[in-house]
């Protein structure tokens, strides 16, 4: 007779007795077929589970007591599990219909994941065929199976399948064994669990986009429909430009990056990346200088940890080289008094809302400056929650240029009374094109979270646990106040650097290891540690080669701007 195991289900707070060797799927079907969102109350089909705060597939077998939280598409790890599984179905469809082609999932877009067939365009007819083949595979409810094989065998499989990025990653990491998934007789690898079978993936679409197409998952708000279609061509062009440059360096994947570092190329790569960024700042400064008679204000916006502060300082430096005289107004000084600050749905002060700023005063000051007048600048006291005027005055002379940085800088509603032809708007973000392999692009959001974790711990004494737990709130603000307006930018600046993940690993890995297994942040800590395990870290002597004007110095320290 099988031994009975006690499981605490965090979804309802109850203990359950299950037979030894049972799967999480069996437990979920019996006691928790759906996951309830704590805020909205909506119910979602279970896709995976957190077992003692570690992400596991529903095929996980129970042999010991555990604490289990079943998760659906409302949970970030549920969404990632869905997208990994959907990507495998797409890979299988490509291999079925176009066996001589290789699918590459390049990067995320507002509407999903941007995909291409290596080296060629894809027709609308082929996209229709792929969609129908995916629907067939999903209707058949085929199982995803997983096995561990020797790394040399896995490397050989993927080289034979013309997936060199996977093979290079396996070779560079140097593990003895590698996890390989199988769907309908086809092997692939993914960096995280999948759903049990294709029947879980009924909601998706393929949308023609640029030279490829977009793989669209369900919407966060309504999982019965796909995510709304949004075409952001400026963002796409920026990513394409960076991807093309990465190709010229020979580093488009983590495997290639690891090889570069292991062969002693770190300092050379650092110098190359920094030289390219300096040219990008100079190019933006050249555009501003060419229209200096018209342009007097530069607005710079970007999401958290995109390097906005360093970018504004380096841009100012390049403008000075051309003979302009940059001046800075801090938008944080234009907050309204605390009694006029709006509140969010939870009743907390919403300092990220546009209404939290004194837009009327800001517009008056900018118009006065543009007309040749002088203004007295406010200084906001965050402890007292109100602005003060202390006699600090400003005017704009002939070669003066006003630079302002803030999350609303691309929103036309911030300064509706100011002539938009006098303003140059810049969007900055860390838009990495680096991939783990053909199926997995590196999340720019994850990249920024690592930056913020390192900086906040160093500068503000904020623990990595707190940074992780606050991140969802930060993301909500970005989705509401920044990302919808990024196409308004006259220039998009990509602050990503090819060497930064090896750099961030050196600083972030020890911080992540401090997070206790009982913490709500532990799941994310484990995910990041697994991700960083694929990457070769920089050494202290290599880090010393990073120049003091680098964007990365904003996060690790030692900046001289």
N, C-alpha and C positions, 0 to 999 in steps of 0.2 A: 504493500500500500504506500502511495506517495506521501511524502511529508508535506504538511501544510505550512505555508509561508504567510506572515502578516505584512500587509502593505497599507501604508497611510496614503490615501488619495487626497491630495491637496485641493482638488476641485470642489469636494463637498465636506472635507474635514473628517471623513469617516475611515475606520480601519476595515480591511477586507481580508479574508482568508482565501488564499489561492493555492492550488496544488503546485508542488515543486516541478519546474520545467514548463510551466504555463508561459504564454507570451503576453506582452503588454496588449496586443491586439485583442486577445481573448478577454482580458480584464476590462479593456475599454468597451468592447461590445456588450459586456454584462452590466457594467455600472456607470459608464460615462461615454456614451456614443457621441456626445457633442461637448464642446468647450464653450463656456459662457463668458462673454466679455464683461469684466467687472464694471466698466463705466456705462456702456450702452445697453447692456443686458441682452444683446444679440447672441444667438447660438451658432456655433460653427462646427462642422464635421471635424473630428479629431484626425490629425495628420502625423503627429509624432508625440514624444513625451520627454519631460525633464525628469530624469531619475537621479535623485540626490543632487539636483541642480546641474546635471550633465545631460546634454541632448542625446537621445537614443531613438532609433527607429521603433516602430510598433512590433517588429519581429524580435525585439530584445527578449531574452529568456530569463525568467525569474528563478533564482536559486537561493537568494538571501533576502532578508527584510529590506524594504526600501521606502523612501518617500517619493511619490510619483505625482507629477502635474501633467495632465493631458492637455495638449495645445492644438489650436487650429490656425486658420489663416489670419486670425486677429493678432497672433503673436509673431514677432519678427522671425523667430526660428521656424515657426510654422510656414511663413511665407518663403523663407529660404529653402526649406525642404520641398515645398511645392515647385519652386522654380528649378531646383536641381533635377527633380524628377521629370518635369516638363521638358527640360533641355535634353534629357536622355531620349525621350520619345521623339523629339525633333531629330536628334542624331540618328536614331534608328530609321526614321522615315527617309532621311537623306541617303543612308546606305542602301535602303531598299529600292528607291527610285533612281538614284544617281550614284551608283557604286564607285564610279571613278572620281567623284568629287569629295572635297573635305570641307566640312562645316567649321566655321570659326565664330564664336560668340565674343564680339569685340569689346563692348562696353555697355553700361546702362544708359537709358534714355528716359525722359519723362513718361513715355508710353510703354516702356518695357526694356527688352534687351536687343541691342542692334546686332544682327547676324549677317554674315556674308559667306559665300562660297569662295574658297581661297583662289585668288587670282582672276576672278571674272564676275560679271554682273549676273543677276538672276532675273528671269522674265516673270511677268505677272502670271503667265500660264503655269510656270513651274511652282510658283507660290501657291496657287490654287491646288495643284496636285499634292504638294506637301501637306497642306491643310487637311485634305481629304484622307491622306494616308495616316496622319496623326489621329484623326477621328476614328479610323478603323482600328488602330492599335489600342486606343482608349476604350472603344466599345467592346473589345475582346477581353478586357480586364486581365491583361497579361502580368505575371508576377515579376518583380525586380528581385534578383537573387545576388548574394554577396559571398565572395570567398577570398581568402588570403593566399597569395602565391609568392614564390620567391621573386625578388625585385628584378633579377635578370630576366626571368620569364615574362614579367609584366612589361619590362622595357622592350623586349623583342616583339611582344604582341602589338604595342603601339607604334613601333617603327614600321612594322608590316602593314599597319592600318593607315600609314602616312600621317601620323600624329606626332611629329617630332618634338613638340613642346612638352607633351606628356612624358615622352621618353627622356628628354633632357632633364626634366624636373626629377624624375626617379633617379637618374644617374647622379645628379648633383647633390641630392639629399643624403644618399648613402645608407638607406635602411636595408635590412635583410629581407623584409617582407612588405608587400604592398596590397592594399585592398582593391579588388576588381569587382565591378558589378556586371551582371549579365541581363539583357532583355531580349527575348525572342532570338537567342543564339548569338547575339552581338555583345562583345565586351566593351567596357568603358570604365573610367574612374571618375569619382566625384569626391569633393572634400567636405563630407558631411553626409548624414543619413538620407535615404529616400523614403517615399511612401511605400506601402507594401505592394501595390499593383497599379497599373495604368488607369483602372477605373476610378481612381480618386481625382483624376485630372480633367474633369469634363469641361471646365471653363477655360478657354484660351482663344487666341486668334493670331493670325499672321498678317501684318500690314506692310505693303511695299513701302520702302523708305530708302532714299538716296540710292546707292549702288547695290543695296541688299534689301533686308526686310527687318521688321521689328516683331519679336516674339512677345505677345501681350498676355500677361497673367490676369487673374481676377482683380477687380477694384477692391480697395480696402473698405470702401463704404458699402458696396453691394457685391458680394462674391458670386452672384448669379450672372454678373455682367463683367466684361473685360474693362480694364483700366481705360479712361478716356484718351482719345487720340490727340496728342499734342506734338506738333512738329516744331522743333527749335533748331533751325539750320545754323545759326551762329555758333551754338554750342557744338553741333556736329562738326562744323568746319574747324573749330579749335581743337577738338579731339583728333580729327583726321590729320591736321598739321603736326600735332605732337607725335601721333603714331607713325607718320612718315619719317620724322626725324629719328625716332627710336630705331626704325629699320636701318637708317644710314649708320647708326652706331653698332648694329648687329645685336642689340639688346631689346627684344620685344617680349621676353618672358622671364620669369623668376629663374628658370634653369640657366638661361644665358647670362643673367646677372650674377648668379652664383659662380658660374664658370669664370667670369671676368674677375671677380674678387679672389677666387681661389688661385688664379694665375698671377696675382699681384697687380691687377689693373685698377685698384680702387682710387688712388690719387689722380691718376690720369682721367678717370671717369668724373671725379669731383670737379676737376679743372674744366673739363669739357662742358659739363652741365651748367656751371656758374658762368662760363663765357657766353653760352647761348642765352641764358636769362638776361645777362647784361645787355645783349643786343636787342632783346625784346623790349626792355625798358627804354632803351635809346630810341627804338622805332616809334614807340608811343609818344615820347617827348618830341620827336621830329614832327609828328602829325600835329601836335598842339602848337609847336613853334610856327609851323607853316601857316596857321590860321590865328596867329596871336592877336591880330587886330580885332577879330570877332570873339574869340574864346577868352574868357576871363575867369571861369569857374570850372574846376574839375571835381566831379562827384565820383567816389569810389565805393563800391559795395561788394559784398561777398559773404558767404556763409562763415560760420565759426571756424577759426584756425585755418583760414585760407591764405594767411599771410598779408592781410590788408594793411596792417601797420607798417611792416617792412616795405611793402610795395609802394605805399604813399611816400615813404622816406627816400627810397631809391629812385622813384620817378621824380621827386623834387630835386634830387641830386643831378639827374640827367638834364632837367630843365635849367638848372643853374649853369651847367656847362654851356648851354646854348645862349646864356645871357638873360634868362628870365629870373624873376625873383619870387619864388613860391612863398606863400603865406598860408598858415593853417588855421581853420576854425574848427573846433571840436563840437560836433553836433550834440554830444552828451550834455553840453551846457545849455541846450535849448529845450530841456524837459520842462513840462508844466509843473506847478506846485502840486504837492502830494494830494491835496484835497480835490484836485481836478484830474488826477491820474485814473484812467479807466481800469476796471477789474476784469479778470477772465471768468470762465464758466465755473471755476472753483472758488471764486470770490477773492482771489489773490491779485495784487497789483500787476497789471500787464504793461511792463515798461517797454515791451517790444511793439506794442500797438502804435500805429501812426498818430493816433489821438493823444498819445503820451507826450508828444512834442508840441511846443508852442509854434505852430506853423505860421501864424499871422506875424509874429515878431521876426521869425526867420526870413519870411518873404520880404518884410519891410527892410531889414538890414541888407539883404542881398541887392535889392533894387536901389537902395541908397548908395551902396558901394559901387554898383555898376554905373550910376549917374555921376560919380565923382565925389560923392559926399563922404562924411565920416560917421561912424557908429561907435557906440559904447557897448562893448561885448559883455554878455552876462557870464557869471561863474556859478555853476550849480553846486549847491552844498547837499550832498546825498544824505548826510546825517540829519539835517534839518528839513530836507525835502522841499527846498525852494531855491530859486535863483537869486543872486546878489549882483549888484552893479558896483564895481570898485574903481571905476575911472580908467579901465583899460580900453583904449580907443584904437580904431583901425580905419584906414582908407586904402584905396588901390591906386598906385601910381602907374605910369605908362607901361613898364615892364613887369608889373606885379601880376601874380597868378594865384588865385584862391583855390586851395585844395581842401576838400571836405570828405571825410570817411564816415559811413554809417549804413545800417542795414536797409534804410529806406531810400538810399541815394538814387536808385533806378526807378522809383515810383514817381510818375509825373504828378501825383496828388500831393507830394511833399512840398513843392514850390509852384503851385499853379499860376501864381501871379508874375513869375519871373520868365523873361524871354528865353525859351528853350534853345534858341540859336546861340546864346552866349555860354552854354554849358556843354562840357565834354564828359560823357559818362563812361566809366570803366567797370567791368565786372571781373573780379578776381576769384579764382577757385583752384583747388589742387586736383586737376583733372588727369589722373594717371591713366595711361593706356597700357600699362604693364599687365600681363596675364600670368596666372599660374599655369594654365594650359589652354588647349583649344576650347574647352567648355567653360572655363572660369576666369572672368576678368576680375581684377582687384577693385573692390568697392572704394570709390573716392570718399564716401562717408566714413568708412573704417579708417582710411588713411588720415582723415582730419581728426578723428577721435583719438588716435594714437598721438598725433601732434599735441592736441589739447591736454591729454593726460600728462605728458611729459612736462609741458610748460606750466600747467596749473600746480603740479606737485612742486616744481622748482621755485616758482615765483610767488604763488598764493598759498602754499601749504595745504592745498586741497588733495585729499587722498584719491588714488585711482578708483577706489570704490565709489566715492561721491561723484566723480566725473562721469562714470558709467551710468549711475542712477539718474543723473540730471540730463543725460544726453537725449532722452526721448522728448523732454520739454524743449530743449534747444532745437531739435529737428522739427517739432511742430511749428515753432516760430519761423524757421527757414522756409518751410513749405508754404506758409501763409504770407510772409512779408518779403521774401527774397527771390525764390525760384520763379514765381510767376512773372517777374519783371526783368529777368536776365537778358532777354532778347532786346530790351530797350538800350542796351549798352552800345556805344560807338566803338568800343574796343573790348575784347575779352582777353584777360591775361591769365595764363596757366602757370600757377606757382609750383606745380609738381616737379620733382627732381628724381632722376633715375636712381640715385644712391640713397634716397631718404629712408626707405624701408629697412635696409641694413643698418642705417644710423639709428632709426627709432627703435629697432630691436634691441640695440645695446642699452638704451635707457629704459624702455618700457617693460621689457621682460622681467627684470627684478621687481618692478612695481606691481605687475600683475600677479606675481607669485605670492605677494603678501595678502591677497584677498582670501578670506577664510571660506571654507566650503559651505558654511551655514549662511553666507551672505546672499542676498538677492542678486548681487552683481557677479556671483561666482560663475554662472553659466556663460556670461560674456567673457569673463577672464579666461575660462577654459578654451572658448572658441578662438580668442586672440592668440593664446599660447600655442594652440595647434597650428594656426596660420603662420605665426612667426617661426615655428619649428621648420618650415620649408625654406627659410631665408638664412643665408650666411651673414653674420653680423660684421660690422666694421670693427677694427681694432682701435685702441686709443691713439696710436700714432697716425692712423689714417684719418680719424676724426679731427686731429690737430691741423690737418691740411685744409679744412673747411674755412674759407675766408671770413673775416669778422663782419663783412657786409652781407653775408648770405641770409636768405630768408630763414633757413634752418636755425640760424643763431637766435632768432626770435623765440625758438622753442627750447633749445638746449643751453642757451647762454653764450656770452662772449661777444655779443654784437656791439659794434662801435658806431652805428649810424646815429 
